[in-house]
Amino acid sequence: MEFLVRKSATVAVASAVAAVLLTGCGGGDPGRPDGSSETTTPADDGPDGPTEPPTPPAPVPATPDPPAPGPSTTRPLTTAPFTPEPPPVSSALPAADIPEELKGEWDGDGDGAARLDKIVFTADGVAELHYNNGRVLTGPAVADGSSLTIHVQGGPITYAHWSIEEFDAGYGYTFENLLLDGVSYVRQISGG
C-alpha cells in the first residue's frame, strides 16, 4: 500500500511541476477562462483526500450605461442668419453743421473698394455715404473751416480738406466738383 501512496504522490508532484511549467511558458488550456490546465480528477487527489476545485475567476463588471440625457445647454440650430444689433446711438454725437453749398447729391465714380457711388448731404446736414458694394452709412456731418468730419457707425470719417469748384462743360451744362482730400464728386447744376 505504501508503494501506491508513494506512486500517487509522485504522480501528483509531476502533475504540479508540469502545470507550473505550462503556465509559466504561456501554455495551458485555451478553453479555460484563466488559461490554466489544472483539472480536478481522482489522479490529482492528494494523500489526504480529494483537493478542492479551483476558485472560479471573478466576474467581469458590466460596463455602466451612459447617463440619461439631461436638459440641453446648447442653443438649437437656426437657419436664420445672425444679424447683430446695431450699437445704441450715442447722445454724444455732435449736431450736424455744414454750409448750404454742400447740401444735395454728389455722384462719385465708385472706383475701388473705398470709393463712393454717391454722397448725399440732407437739408438737416446728415450725410449718406453710398458705397459701391451697396453699403450705406449715415451720420451727422460737421464742417470746420476746410475740414469735414462725418460721424458714422464704426467711427468718424475725417477729410482734411474739402472744396467745391464750378466748371462749365459747354453746351449750357454747368457742374460743380466736390473734392474730398483730392477725390472728386460731381453734380449738375444747370443744362439739359
Salt bridges, closest charged atoms under 4 A:
GLU2 OE2 - ARG6 NH2 2.95
ASP34 OD1 - ARG32 NE 3.60
GLU100 OE2 - LYS103 NZ 2.87
GLU105 OE2 - LYS118 NZ 3.74
ASP109 OD1 - ARG115 NH1 3.83
GLU128 OE1 - HIS130 NE2 3.35
GLU176 OE1 - ARG187 NE 2.88
